[in-house]
Amino acid sequence: MIKRYKINLPPSFTYDIKDISVLHNKNTNHVAIECESLPEEILESITNLYKHFTNINDYVSFLTANLNKLLDGMSYEEIQQKNPIEFYDGPTNVKMLSSFHFLLLQLKGFTLFVKCIKCSKSIKCNSEHKFTCKCTNHIEISYKSKIINSPMVGNLCINNAYFISFVDLFFIGSCYCNKEIEFTNSIDKLCTCGDKLYLSIDSIDYLKKENKPIVTCTHYKESKRMFIFPCCNTPYTCPLCHDKNEAHKYQWAYQMICLVCNKRDNVKDICSCGYEHLKKKSAFWEGGKGKRDKTTMSKKDSKKYKR
């Protein structure tokens, strides 16, 4: 059985080609390019690119996006180097899978495990979930799905918790006969039109978003904590740094992040890890760790009168 796939040429296509199609033999898994405007040598080189793909849909998508570059003389390797994986904006980006004979595919939801940033408790929840942990920490999970036509599946945003792992993935797919099928995690069966629908998750990778550099404080260089200002929920070392980098005036911070143990807690002088952020003032020498200015040192300390 031979199936025809027409290549949709973009408006910016520079060559005088009106019609180009891919013929795929399902029985032998062989392809052929049909185009009257191209010579046989170029058609053969484009046909040989099919060896780099596991299914016909990925091959057709590649030709649709890069046919102009192939006719310019670029090789498959050169195109792959100039088209790296796109880093989408989002804290956690889920990378894709292998699928066959799906016209459209979408990850509509999932269940996952997260860890509370405050009490470190593991919690199972859904892709759209707002709840309060037993430690009174407000956790929010939101997910924006995409039609899967690239390595991207969707954007997952987790507030006040850490991502651990996925449990179940809920997909909805559309066959080329326009029949919609819902399934969980994977599928391997025949559609009513005779096409074999297949999807498996070989591995899940995560594309890291480039983090913004932490603003270095020139006012408190030895500070080992950052205050979380509630006006914008952004951490800064001091109010002066906040007002310098934000367009609004700061509000009093009631929470901090200890840079020694990386734990978020209420503002206090001594962290739960034992580090003293604000050391007690002393009027004595205390082995060099206390007062060093002899003019303000206690008269009871012998170091005050020694040279």
Steps between C-alpha positions, in 0.01 A plus 500: 500500500649836391405821678567851368619787724500846345774740612354839590743762371531816714440849351873578537598206275748636241492226233250475213337174610124468499443144620712246689375184673635204693378149409523247781459124460370363831583139413868555412548828696660663194453860392524689172490871419269614220580838342523595133714810561798327668766281334537133596830555686341744745191282542722202582702693760180622670360145496815365669433726800219266606760273665539759778134468606297227668161596356362673193333788688829626643657476154220703338518762777877532451462552123226758553720706733837458325437440128634845409826427687537158335467655154760760601748213539501455877540147636285337768780539759542872425127562540497317835790712627333826399163393644570409864221410741308813585495598866148613579423735783386297800640347818457138391488402134403143419673352198350239267450151415446287186165468324353370174191583291371784718376808319479695827619407846463684829594435861185632667600423860694281741559405861834566667690503828628829643693582817395789721769767511432569869453161671646271225192276497428302178150563363314343205292749303353585159621729222254774607504512878495765773516386861649575840754261652475397867782744573270783369710540184287593196595280201380579149546283189399618153552340160455639147478228237610533139416313182796265468673591174848545644706363792286717729200352680407791724603742774474397865522764774537400867493759780629433854588136422761290321423261215581131571351279227199429281254222584245479214482695174158556338509543121240580238585421139339534159552246223523601132136391469415776757402254773596617851645248745579556869757279675740493795882477475522297174298339220557224244186402308324526164261783421166431330652630173773234512796721601705381796508761777816482708650717771767416756699714742862394469626766741401838637758777489476850637622811326640739757406863488794736528490649848543871551816587696445579866537871574818544705455734793757775550347613829520172697779301332534247784127429529402132481126548447257649249168661590187413299309824451122439482440789261650304207592165664863554394805428721752778566773537759380840620224760433746729321573232239126443459422867434795524260386207280121533526262776390315514834588559864563198720259356756626358827621140456387229739675205335861430407718242324804383695795475258674253732232226499286633207186479714212744489382614842361794695738787561705434815853563621594132546403252225378148580832370361677682784658784302481842667405760240506785750766445762463643848687823566763478770715752683777244561789364293384135508812365333476743210140408408341777706575869537827621344461876535675591825315832531165325538634185670396430857728631775483158661683340204880490542551536121374861519824626659750270328710622209 
